[in-house]
Amino acid sequence: MKYISTRGNAPELTFEDVLLTGLATDGGLYVPKDVPQFSLEEIESWRDLPYTELAHKVISPFVEGCVDSAALQKMLNEVYSGFGHKAVAPLQQIDHNEYVLELFHGPTLAFKDFALQLLGRLLDYVLERRHEKVVIMGATSGDTGSAAIEGTKACRNVDIFILHPHGKVSEVQRRQMTTVKGDNIFNIAIEGNFDQAQEMVKASFGDQQFLRGERKLVAVNSINWARIMAQIVYYFYSALNLGGPLRPMAYSVPTGNFGDIFAGYMAKKMGLPVEQLIIATNSNDVLHRLMSKNQYEVHPLQHTITPSMDIAVSSNFERLLFDLYDRDGAKLADLMARMNAKKDVVSLDEDKLAKARELFDSYAVSEDMTVATMQEVFGETGYLLDPHTAIGVKAARECRRNQNIPMITLGTAHPVKFEEAVLRAGFDMPKLPHHLTDLMEREERLNVLPADLATVQSFIAKNTFKD
């Protein structure tokens, strides 16, 4: 399997190199040169496979030639045996033909565990073989950081630096990052917002001189293809559990950086019958404005009760645009230059937008609507949604095209992580799962730094090269 850049001016790479690269040298994102294809008959033959074996079927083509088949199966078995539910990604029915896919049974109670626990093992596998050490640098609006730390804390060849906006993630989210012990783990609280942290990560990947040529940066956010790859699996798993591929499915996805919903798009490209994908956003609704009005304009970031979606620029949308523009890297590079300039309102070519609208719908959900949906679903079922999942459910109910096929909302996190929203909705806080019962008593370790690139890079270099 070879990977190419969305901007068409970077070398083709193998999976192993993509895993360790992050952004392409031309600023683009890596995508498979050829998308694996499965027939309906082949997908149907997977119906009774447990999650780990299904994951092996879906992921194998993406890592072919770089990861041994038996080694991959061993990693998958290790990763998902650590989840708190034997089904790994169970479905919860909340109405007729309406479901929540529970993706929060991993160690950090968020969907990002599916990819980041596997990413850590893939890194160890590749780095051991290459006799290399790397630096992980990532920005998080809440969940990515804790999942990345949990997934890579035991990696022998990795130092981990995670940036989060100081005072703008929930206490549970923060403590899940700052209480993990390890000499290779560094939490940086940025005196700014998520987008500033993300910009510093992107700038650091673009110029890595601060690492003296002795280490390279590895991305853990969803620009890393391995993240998308692992998330494709649960679309197949949920569909197979509800009668797919003999009938199509619809999905509503709480969306910040567009990675999770892009995985659903990939599942469709690979042969899974998906009739509709709903982009569910909070008031940081850049993608909803583009889909509904054909106006791409970056607005100032708003901080909400759904902090994991408090993102003004959705990095992975570039991967979809690459397909919409017929995989023409030059055209996409020009479009991204205009979008990234953030000076003018940018519109897509009408035929490209029409192509996107064949599959995608979008809906923006206010904080009041989010809380009301949490209350509504609890009143109907006794089931407490986290606020991000509530946004997905609300968008699903507003945008649903076909009542006769299953509508699946991705349940992206456990409600215990979002105290403000749960209390605002009038509910008592659920208890932390057993493995986190003492979280509030654990010692925290973090460094508060200004939102200044030179300061952050100096801190990373100092703690990477301790000699």
N, C-alpha and C positions, 0 to 999 in steps of 0.2 A: 504494500500500500504506500503510495506517494501522496504528499500533501503540497498544496500550492497556496500562495498568498492571494488574498482578495484584491490586492492592488497590482498584481501581475508583474512585479519587478523585483522579485526575490527568488532565490534558488528553491527548487523542489527539495523537500526533506522527507526522510523516513519518519515513522511514528516516534522512534527513540529520540531523534533530534528535535521534533516538534514538542515532545514532552519537556525538553530542557530549554526551549527557546522562548516561548511566550510570543511577543510581537515579532512579526517578520521584519527584516531589515528595511523594507520599504514602508513600514508603518502599518501594514495590513495585518489581517488575522489569517491563520492557517485553516484550511478546509481540505477534506479529501479530494484528490484529483478525480477519482471515480467513486461514486456512492455505491456501496454494496446493495444488491437487489435480492429479495427473497420472494418466491412465489406464494400465492395464497395457500397452496397445498403444503409447502414447507412450513409456513407459519402455523397452520392448523395442526401439524404434526407435533408441535411444541406444547400443545394445550396442557398436558399434565406434568410438565417439567417443574421442579422446584425452582425458586428464584435464582439460585446460584448456577444451575445448569442452563437456564434460559439466558442468563447474563453471558455465559460463555459462548452461546450460539450467536448472540447479537454483537458482542465485542470483538470476537476473534478476527473477523476480516479487517478491522481497523488496526490491529497490532501485528498482523501477519508479517513474518520475517524478522520481527524484533523481540517478541515475547513467546517463549515456548508454550505450547498448548497446555501441557500438564502444569507448568508453573503458573499460568494464568488461572486455571481452575483452583489450584491451591490458594492463591491470593483471594479469589472470590469467596471460597469457603471460609477462610479466616475472617474476612471483612464482615460478611453478613451473618455469621454465627454469633457475632457480638451485638446484634440488634436485639431489642427487647421484645419482639414479637416473632413467632416462628414463621409467619407468613411473610415477614420482612416488610412488605408494602400492602397491608390489608385494606380492603374497601369497606367503607361505612355507608350504608344506605340512609339517605335523609328524606327521600320522597320517591314517588313512582318514577323509575328510570333516572333517578338523580343520586349521585354518589360523591363521597369524599374519598380520595385516595390518600391514605394516611402515610405520609413520608417522614414522620418524626419519631420513629422508634429506634433511631441510631443513638450513639453515645452523647451527642450534643443536642438532640431533640429537634433537628431541622433537616430538611431535604438535602442539604449540602453534604451530609454524612455519606450519602450514597456514592458520591464522586470522590470526596476528599479522603475518605478512609482508604479507598482503592489507590488514589494518587500517591499516597505515602508509600505503599508497598511497591508500586511501579517504580518510583524514584529509587528506592533502596535496591531493587533488582537491577536497574540500569546502571546506577552509580557504582555499585560493587563491581560490576563487570568492567566498567571503564576506569576504575580506580580514580574517581573524581570526587571533589567536594563542591557543593553549590550553596548559594544563599537564596532562600525563599523570601521574597518581599511582596506583601499583599496589602490591599486596603479593604476594609470591611465596613459595611453599614450595620453589622450586627452578627449575622450567623456564619458568614464565610470564615472569619477569623478563628472562632472556637473550633469549627470543624477542621480547619487546616492544621491548627496546633495539635488537636487530638490525633489527626491522621498521620502527622509527621514527627511527633515528639520522640519517637523511638528510632528515627532514622539516624544512622551513624554518620552520614556524610552531608548533613544539612544543618545550617543555622537559619532560624526562622525569625523574621521581623514583620510583625503585623501592625498596621496603622489603623486606628479607629478615631472618629471624631469625639473629642473629649466632652463628656457629659451628654452625649447625644445617642447613646445606645442604652438599652434597658439594663438594670442592675444584674439580672441573671445572665444576660448576654456578656456583659463586661466580666463578671466573675468567672464565667466559663473559660475566658481567655486568660485572665490574670492570675488564676490560682493553680494553673498547671505548672508543676515543677520541672525544671530542666535547664541545664547550663546553656543549651542551644536555643532557648525560647526568649524572645524579647517583644514585649507589648509597648507600643508607642501611642500615647494619646495625643492627637494633634489638636492644637488650639485653632480649630477651623471646622469645616464640614466635610462630608464624605467625598464630594467631588474634588476638593482641594487635595485630599489624601490620594485619591485616584490619579489626579494629575501628576503628583510627585512620583507615584509608582511608574506611570507611563514615561515620564521624563528620565527616570533612572534606567529604565530598560533601553531608552534611546541612546543614552550616554553612560556607559558603565565604568568610566575611568576611575571612579572613586574606589573600585575594587582592584585596582592596580594590575589588571590583567591576570590575576591569580585565581579568581573565582568568576563564575557567571551567575546571573540572576535567573531564577525560575519563577514563573507565575503560578499562583494558586487560584486566582479569581477565574471567572468563566471565560476569559480570553484563551485559557489553556484548553486545547482540544480535548484532553483526557476528561475534563469536567463534563463537556457536552456528551461525549461518548458513553460515559457511565449512566447518564440520566436518560438516554434513549430507552434503556431496558424497561423502566417501569411503565412506559406507554404500552409496550408489547404485553407486559405482564397483566396490566389492568384490563386491556382489551380481551386477552385470552380468557380471563376470568368471567367476562360478561358476554360471551358468545362470539367474540371476534375470532378470526377475520371474516366469518360468514356474514357479519353485519358491521356497518361502520360505527365509529364512536365520535363523540364530540368532547372537547376538553376546554376547561376554563383555567387559566394559569395566572396567579398573582405574579406580576412582572415588574422587575426593576431593571436588571441589566440585560434582559431578553435571552439569557442563556437557557433557562428551563423550558421556555416555550419553543425555542429554536430546536431543542432536542425532540419535541413533538413533531415539528416540521420535518426533521430528519427521519423520524420513524415513518412518516407518510411517504417520504421519498424512497425509503427502503422497501416499501410494499405494504405497510399496514394501512388498512382503510380508515382514514381519518377525514370526517366530513367538515369539521369546523374546529378552529382554534381561536379562543377568545383571549385577547390581551386585556387583562384586568389590572388597572392602575389606581393609585391613590391620587392626591391632588398634584403630585409631580407627574404630569400627564403628557409628556412630550410625544409619546407614541400615539396616544389617543387623538391628540390634535392633528398629528400627521395623517392617521388613518381616516379620520372623520372629515377633516377640512383641507387636507393636502397642504398643511403648513407646518414646516419644521422650524421651530424657534426655541432656543434654550432659554427657559425662564429661571429666575433665582430659585434656589432650592428651598423647599418648605419642609420643616420638621413636623412629623405627624406621629400618631399612635401606631403607625406601621413602619417603624424605622428601617427595616430591611429593604423597603421599597423607596426610601428617600434618596433617589438618584435622579439627577437632572439629565444625564446623558447615558443612553443605553448602548453600551459598547458593542454587544453582540448583534445589534440590528444590522451592522455592516455585513454580516454573513448572509442574512436574508437578501439585502440589497444586491449583493454579488450575483445571486441567482436571478433576481428580478431584472438585472441589467445584463442577462445572458452571459454571465461569467466574463464580462469584458473588464479586465483590470484597469485599463487606461480610463475608461468612462467612470468607473467607480472611484478611482483616485481623484478625479476632478470633482465628482459629487461630494466626496468626503472632505476635500479641501474647503469647499464652500460651506458644508455643514459645520466643520470644526472651527471655521473662522468666527462663528457666532455673531456675525454683524448684521446679516440680513435674514429675512424669512426665506427658506428654501422650499421649493416644491418638487415633487417627483414628476417625471413624465406621466401623463394621464394613463397611458397604456400599461405602464409599470405598476401604478397604484391599483388599477383595475385588476391586474393579475394577482396582486396581494389580497385584494378584497374577495377574491373567489374562495379563499380559505379562511382568512382572518377577519374577525370583528374586534371591536374594542369598546371599552367602557371605563369611565373614571368614576370613582366612588369617594364621596366625601367622608369625613370622620363621623358625622352624625349618621350617615347611611351605614357605615361600617358597624357602629355600635348597635343600630337598629336591627341589622341583619344577625348579629350575634344573639340578640334577644329573641328575634323571630324564630331562628332555627332551634334555639334552646326550648322555646315555648312549644314548638311543634314536635320535638323529638327527645328533649332532655340532653342533647349533645352540645357541648361547649366548643365553639370554633375559636381558633386564634384569630386576631384581627386581619391578618393577611389572607387567611383562608376565607374569612367572611367577605372580603372584597371579591375573591374569586366566585363565591356563591352568588353574591348580588349581581355581578356581571353576567354570570351564567343565566340567571333568571330573566335578566333584561334583554339579552342578546340571542337567546336560544332559537335556532332556526327550525328544528325538527323535534317534536315531542316524542316521536316514536323510536328514537335511538337513545342509548344511554348518554347522559351528560355527566362527565366526571370532572370535578374540581380538584385540583392538586392541593392537598392539605400540607402546607409547606412547613409548619412549625407547631409545637405544642403550646397551648395557651398559657402555661405556667411561665413562659419567657416574657410575657407582656402584661405586667401588672397594671399599668395605667389603663389600658383598654379594658381589661377584665373588670376592674373596679368601676370604671365609668359605665360599663354595661349593667352594673348592679349585682355582680356575682362575687361569691367568695373565691379567693385564690385556690386553685387546685394544688395538691401537694406535689412537691418535687419527686420524681422517681427515686427508687431506693439508692441508686448509685450516686445520686446528687443530694441526698438528704442533709449533708453537712456543708453544702456549698457556701452558705452565708457565714460560716465560721472559719473557712479556710483563709490562709494568709494570701494577700494580693501582692503582685509585683508588676509595676508599670512605670513608664517614664513619660512625663508630660513635656512635650516639645512644641515650639512655635511652628506654624505652618510655613516653614522655610526649608526649601530643598537642600541648601548647603548644610544646614544644621542636621537635618535628618540623615543625609548621606555620610556626614562626618561621624555621627553616632553609630551607624551601621559599620563603617570601616573600622572604627575603634574597637567594636565588640566582635568583629570577625577576625581581625588580626591582633590577637591579644599579646603577641610576643613582644 
